[in-house]
Amino acid sequence: MQSGHARLVAHVDDVMTELVASEETLQRFLRWCSTSGITLSDGVTITTCGSCAQYGMVARRRIRKGEKLASIPRTAILSIASKQVELVARSLVDSGLLSSFNPKSALESEAQDGNIWIPLLITLMREYCDPNSQWRPYFDLCPDFDELDPVLLWESSEAARLLKGTGIVERIRQETGLIEQDFAAVVEPFLVAQKDLFDPSTMSLTVYKKMVSFVMAYSFTDVRCRNAFASVMMVPVADILNHNSQHNAKIVYQKTSLDIVAIGRINAHEEVFNTYGKLGNADLLYKYGFAEHVPNPMDCASVQVDTLRAVARVQHSNDKEQFDKFWDLCCEVLDIGSDDSFVEN
């Protein structure tokens, strides 16, 4: 049996080993960034020290408003326009599992075709699980999925218990149904046909769900594009920025790059924050797996239509038939479904 001193020494050794491994992972990533053409300002550093969660970007000196903090060339971005993704997409089309694939026309189209990002998800399944992937240093810096704990991977009973009344439970049910449908109809047949190219451990619905969660939590959508699905992209360095509704930096979408630019003065040792959008804590939890600890100005309460109807129906118990007709007419005119919710800011 170990003494208290021996256990303490063993714990310190474990912590030091973990810190050394973490620093080596970061240095590999920074070298990869350099060879990929990603540039970082000398005024910032990527670190876990001073970051609110995992890795973050922290100012090394005072940053002035408008200063460019990093630039990520589009060649270092993983999107439907990437060569690896396009090769997967062509194979899907040739197999008859995808009707067509044209990145340029997809980006310009207003049709919101969710199938357009399936090639990106399949590519991520292969690259993320490949120890020799050219994206390995990038993936290694991303948190493990056990750390992220995305709500899409929660047990349905756990989600129902912990998220009751938020509206997220129904969103999880709908999203999970679509994910499972895509996997059965497109992804799984493709993985079976291309089994020589994929590690058997990656050929599962669980891994596919993890990739969906990864994209939800870490991807960006090019604001210049009409098609939200087609413009989804994984952007190294930019996705390291943590969220704060009172952010001090933003992403500027250029033709050949994405730039991180300060929108106000940032003092030395302060963290550089982006915003993931005007989102309340329920949306942040659903998409990114966290909620803001400070008061969130975007927080809101959502009430499902069926819940509101049931309460209102009790108030009109004397004429429920007339009430039902009126309610159904209102829902039809306003195009409201039973799964929708009313939101109160």
C-alpha positions as CSV (number, residue, x, y, z in Angstrom):
1,M,0.0,0.0,0.0
2,Q,1.4,3.4,-1.0
3,S,2.0,6.1,1.6
4,G,0.4,9.5,1.2
5,H,3.8,11.0,0.1
6,A,4.2,8.3,-2.5
7,R,0.8,8.9,-3.9
8,L,1.5,12.6,-4.0
9,V,4.7,12.0,-5.9
10,A,3.0,9.7,-8.4
11,H,0.2,12.3,-8.9
12,V,2.8,15.1,-9.6
13,D,4.6,12.8,-12.0
14,D,1.4,12.1,-13.9
15,V,0.6,15.8,-14.0
16,M,4.1,16.7,-15.3
17,T,3.9,13.9,-17.9
18,E,0.5,15.3,-19.1
19,L,1.9,18.9,-19.3
20,V,4.9,17.8,-21.3
21,A,2.6,15.8,-23.7
22,S,0.3,18.8,-24.0
23,E,3.2,21.1,-24.8
24,E,4.5,18.7,-27.5
25,T,1.1,18.5,-29.0
26,L,0.9,22.3,-29.2
27,Q,4.3,22.7,-30.7
28,R,3.5,20.1,-33.4
29,F,0.3,22.1,-34.2
30,L,2.2,25.4,-34.4
31,R,4.8,23.8,-36.7
32,W,1.9,22.4,-38.8
33,C,0.4,25.9,-38.9
34,S,3.7,27.4,-40.2
35,T,4.0,24.8,-43.0
36,S,0.3,25.3,-43.9
37,G,0.7,29.0,-44.4
38,I,-1.1,30.0,-41.2
39,T,0.3,33.2,-39.6
40,L,0.0,34.4,-36.0
41,S,0.7,37.9,-34.8
42,D,3.6,38.2,-32.3
43,G,1.0,39.9,-30.0
44,V,-0.9,36.6,-29.3
45,T,-0.1,33.1,-28.2
46,I,-2.1,29.8,-28.2
47,T,-2.1,28.4,-24.7
48,T,-4.1,26.8,-21.9
49,C,-2.8,29.4,-19.4
50,G,-5.2,32.3,-19.1
51,S,-7.8,30.5,-21.3
52,C,-11.3,30.0,-19.9
53,A,-11.6,26.5,-21.4
54,Q,-9.0,24.2,-22.9
55,Y,-6.8,25.9,-25.4
56,G,-7.4,29.6,-26.3
57,M,-5.8,32.6,-27.7
58,V,-4.3,35.0,-25.2
59,A,-2.7,38.5,-25.8
60,R,1.0,38.7,-25.1
61,R,1.0,42.5,-25.2
62,R,-1.6,45.3,-25.6
63,I,-3.5,44.8,-28.9
64,R,-5.0,47.8,-30.7
65,K,-8.4,47.9,-32.3
66,G,-8.3,46.7,-35.9
67,E,-5.0,44.7,-35.5
68,K,-4.9,41.4,-37.4
69,L,-4.1,38.6,-34.9
70,A,-4.0,35.6,-37.3
71,S,-4.6,34.8,-40.9
72,I,-5.7,31.3,-42.1
73,P,-5.4,30.7,-45.9
74,R,-8.3,28.9,-47.5
75,T,-5.8,26.1,-48.5
76,A,-5.5,25.3,-44.8
77,I,-9.3,25.0,-44.4
78,L,-11.2,21.7,-44.6
79,S,-14.4,22.3,-46.6
80,I,-16.4,20.8,-49.5
81,A,-14.0,22.6,-51.8
82,S,-11.0,20.6,-50.3
83,K,-9.5,18.0,-52.6
84,Q,-10.0,15.2,-50.0
85,V,-13.7,16.0,-49.7
86,E,-14.2,16.4,-53.4
87,L,-12.7,12.9,-54.0
88,V,-15.1,11.4,-51.5
89,A,-18.0,13.3,-53.1
90,R,-17.1,12.0,-56.6
91,S,-17.1,8.4,-55.3
92,L,-20.5,9.0,-53.7
93,V,-21.9,10.3,-57.0
94,D,-20.3,7.4,-58.9
95,S,-21.9,5.0,-56.5
96,G,-25.3,6.5,-57.0
97,L,-25.5,7.5,-53.3
98,L,-25.3,11.2,-54.0
99,S,-27.2,12.7,-57.0
100,S,-24.6,15.4,-57.8
101,F,-21.7,17.4,-56.4
102,N,-20.5,20.8,-57.6
103,P,-18.9,22.9,-54.9
104,K,-19.0,26.1,-56.8
105,S,-22.7,25.9,-57.7
106,A,-23.6,24.6,-54.3
107,L,-22.0,27.6,-52.6
108,E,-24.0,29.9,-54.9
109,S,-27.3,28.0,-54.6
110,E,-30.0,29.1,-52.1
111,A,-31.3,25.5,-51.9
112,Q,-30.4,24.2,-48.4
113,D,-29.4,20.7,-49.2
114,G,-28.2,19.0,-46.1
115,N,-26.7,16.1,-48.1
116,I,-24.0,18.4,-49.4
117,W,-22.0,18.2,-46.2
118,I,-22.1,14.4,-46.0
119,P,-18.8,14.1,-48.0
120,L,-17.1,16.4,-45.4
121,L,-18.4,14.3,-42.6
122,I,-17.1,11.1,-44.2
123,T,-13.8,12.7,-44.9
124,L,-13.5,13.7,-41.2
125,M,-14.3,10.1,-40.2
126,R,-11.4,8.9,-42.2
127,E,-8.9,11.7,-41.4
128,Y,-9.7,12.0,-37.7
129,C,-9.1,8.3,-37.1
130,D,-6.0,8.1,-39.3
131,P,-2.8,8.5,-37.2
132,N,-0.9,9.5,-40.4
133,S,-3.5,12.1,-41.6
134,Q,-2.0,15.4,-42.9
135,W,-4.5,17.0,-40.5
136,R,-3.2,15.0,-37.5
137,P,-1.6,17.9,-35.6
138,Y,-4.8,19.9,-36.0
139,F,-7.0,17.0,-34.7
140,D,-4.7,16.2,-31.9
141,L,-5.1,19.8,-30.5
142,C,-8.9,19.4,-30.5
143,P,-10.5,18.1,-27.3
144,D,-11.4,14.5,-27.1
145,F,-15.1,13.8,-27.6
146,D,-15.3,12.5,-24.0
147,E,-14.3,16.0,-22.9
148,L,-16.8,17.7,-25.3
149,D,-19.7,15.5,-24.2
150,P,-22.0,16.7,-27.0
151,V,-25.7,16.5,-26.2
152,L,-26.3,14.5,-29.4
153,L,-24.4,11.6,-27.8
154,W,-26.3,11.7,-24.5
155,E,-28.6,8.8,-23.6
156,S,-32.2,9.8,-24.4
157,S,-33.3,9.2,-20.8
158,E,-30.5,11.4,-19.5
159,A,-31.3,14.2,-22.0
160,A,-35.0,14.0,-21.1
161,R,-34.2,14.3,-17.4
162,L,-31.6,17.0,-17.5
163,L,-33.0,19.1,-20.4
164,K,-36.7,18.9,-19.6
165,G,-38.5,22.1,-20.5
166,T,-35.7,23.6,-22.7
167,G,-36.9,22.4,-26.1
168,I,-33.5,20.8,-26.7
169,V,-34.9,17.3,-26.2
170,E,-37.1,17.6,-29.3
171,R,-34.3,19.0,-31.3
172,I,-32.1,16.1,-30.3
173,R,-34.8,13.7,-31.4
174,Q,-35.3,15.3,-34.8
175,E,-31.5,15.7,-35.4
176,T,-30.8,12.2,-34.4
177,G,-33.4,10.9,-36.7
178,L,-31.9,12.7,-39.7
179,I,-28.4,11.6,-38.8
180,E,-29.5,7.9,-38.5
181,Q,-31.4,8.3,-41.8
182,D,-28.3,9.7,-43.6
183,F,-26.1,7.1,-42.2
184,A,-28.3,4.2,-43.2
185,A,-29.1,5.5,-46.7
186,V,-25.7,7.0,-47.7
187,V,-22.8,6.7,-45.3
188,E,-22.9,3.1,-44.3
189,P,-23.3,1.7,-47.9
190,F,-20.4,3.9,-48.9
191,L,-18.2,2.8,-46.0
192,V,-18.9,-0.9,-46.8
193,A,-18.1,-0.4,-50.5
194,Q,-14.9,1.5,-49.6
195,K,-13.9,-0.7,-46.6
196,D,-10.3,-1.0,-47.9
197,L,-9.9,2.7,-47.4
198,F,-11.4,2.9,-43.9
199,D,-10.3,1.6,-40.5
200,P,-13.1,-0.8,-39.3
201,S,-13.2,1.1,-36.0
202,T,-14.4,4.2,-37.9
203,M,-17.3,2.5,-39.7
204,S,-20.0,3.1,-37.1
205,L,-23.0,5.3,-36.5
206,T,-21.4,6.4,-33.2
207,V,-18.3,7.7,-35.0
208,Y,-20.5,9.4,-37.5
209,K,-22.5,11.1,-34.8
210,K,-19.2,12.3,-33.2
211,M,-18.2,13.9,-36.5
212,V,-21.6,15.7,-36.7
213,S,-21.0,16.9,-33.2
214,F,-17.5,17.9,-34.0
215,V,-18.7,19.9,-37.0
216,M,-21.5,21.5,-35.0
217,A,-19.1,22.7,-32.3
218,Y,-16.1,23.7,-34.3
219,S,-17.1,24.6,-37.8
220,F,-17.6,28.0,-39.4
221,T,-20.2,29.1,-42.0
222,D,-19.0,31.5,-44.7
223,V,-21.3,34.5,-44.3
224,R,-20.8,35.4,-48.0
225,C,-22.4,32.2,-49.2
226,R,-26.1,31.6,-49.7
227,N,-26.0,27.9,-48.8
228,A,-25.4,27.3,-45.1
229,F,-24.7,23.6,-45.5
230,A,-22.3,24.0,-48.4
231,S,-20.3,26.7,-46.7
232,V,-19.5,24.7,-43.6
233,M,-15.7,24.5,-43.0
234,M,-13.2,23.5,-40.4
235,V,-10.8,26.4,-39.7
236,P,-7.7,25.7,-37.6
237,V,-6.7,28.4,-35.2
238,A,-10.0,30.3,-35.6
239,D,-11.8,27.5,-33.9
240,I,-9.5,27.8,-30.9
241,L,-11.1,31.1,-30.0
242,N,-13.5,30.6,-27.1
243,H,-17.0,32.3,-27.1
244,N,-18.1,35.3,-25.2
245,S,-21.1,37.4,-26.0
246,Q,-19.0,40.4,-25.1
247,H,-16.3,39.4,-27.6
248,N,-13.2,41.5,-28.5
249,A,-12.4,39.9,-31.9
250,K,-14.1,38.7,-35.0
251,I,-13.5,36.6,-38.1
252,V,-13.2,38.5,-41.3
253,Y,-13.9,36.4,-44.4
254,Q,-11.5,37.3,-47.3
255,K,-11.4,35.8,-50.8
256,T,-8.2,33.8,-50.1
257,S,-8.1,33.7,-46.3
258,L,-10.0,34.0,-43.0
259,D,-8.5,36.7,-40.7
260,I,-8.9,37.1,-36.9
261,V,-9.1,40.9,-36.2
262,A,-9.4,42.7,-32.9
263,I,-12.6,44.8,-32.6
264,G,-11.4,46.7,-29.5
265,R,-8.3,47.1,-27.4
266,I,-7.1,43.9,-25.7
267,N,-4.8,44.2,-22.8
268,A,-1.8,41.9,-22.2
269,H,-2.7,38.5,-20.7
270,E,-6.4,38.9,-21.6
271,E,-8.0,36.2,-23.6
272,V,-9.1,36.8,-27.2
273,F,-12.8,36.0,-27.6
274,N,-14.9,35.4,-30.7
275,T,-18.7,35.1,-30.6
276,Y,-20.5,32.0,-31.9
277,G,-23.5,34.1,-32.6
278,K,-26.4,35.8,-30.7
279,L,-27.2,32.6,-28.8
280,G,-28.9,31.9,-25.5
281,N,-27.5,29.2,-23.2
282,A,-29.9,26.5,-24.6
283,D,-28.5,27.0,-28.1
284,L,-24.9,27.1,-26.8
285,L,-25.4,23.9,-25.0
286,Y,-27.1,22.2,-28.0
287,K,-24.5,23.3,-30.5
288,Y,-21.3,23.6,-28.5
289,G,-21.8,21.7,-25.3
290,F,-21.4,24.6,-22.8
291,A,-23.3,27.5,-21.3
292,E,-22.1,30.9,-20.2
293,H,-21.6,31.3,-16.5
294,V,-22.1,35.0,-16.6
295,P,-25.6,36.4,-17.4
296,N,-26.2,35.8,-21.0
297,P,-28.1,38.7,-22.7
298,M,-29.4,36.3,-25.3
299,D,-31.0,33.9,-22.9
300,C,-34.6,33.1,-23.5
301,A,-37.3,30.7,-22.4
302,S,-39.0,28.4,-24.9
303,V,-42.5,26.9,-24.6
304,Q,-43.5,24.1,-27.0
305,V,-46.7,24.7,-29.0
306,D,-48.3,21.6,-27.6
307,T,-47.6,22.6,-24.0
308,L,-49.1,26.1,-24.6
309,R,-52.1,24.5,-26.3
310,A,-52.8,22.2,-23.4
311,V,-52.7,25.1,-20.9
312,A,-54.9,27.3,-23.0
313,R,-57.4,24.5,-23.6
314,V,-57.9,24.2,-19.9
315,Q,-58.9,27.9,-19.8
316,H,-61.5,27.2,-22.5
317,S,-62.9,24.0,-21.1
318,N,-66.5,25.2,-21.7
319,D,-66.0,25.2,-25.5
320,K,-63.1,22.9,-26.3
321,E,-64.4,22.1,-29.8
322,Q,-64.5,25.8,-30.8
323,F,-61.1,26.4,-29.2
324,D,-59.6,23.5,-31.2
325,K,-60.9,24.9,-34.5
326,F,-59.6,28.4,-33.7
327,W,-56.2,27.0,-32.6
328,D,-55.8,24.8,-35.7
329,L,-56.7,27.8,-37.9
330,C,-54.1,30.0,-36.3
331,C,-51.4,27.3,-36.6
332,E,-52.3,26.8,-40.3
333,V,-52.2,30.6,-41.1
334,L,-48.9,31.1,-39.2
335,D,-47.4,27.8,-40.4
336,I,-46.8,26.6,-36.9
337,G,-46.2,22.9,-36.2
338,S,-46.8,21.0,-33.0
339,D,-43.1,20.5,-32.6
340,D,-42.4,24.2,-32.8
341,S,-41.8,26.5,-29.8
342,F,-42.6,30.0,-28.8
343,V,-39.6,31.9,-27.5
344,E,-39.6,34.6,-24.9
345,N,-36.5,36.7,-24.5
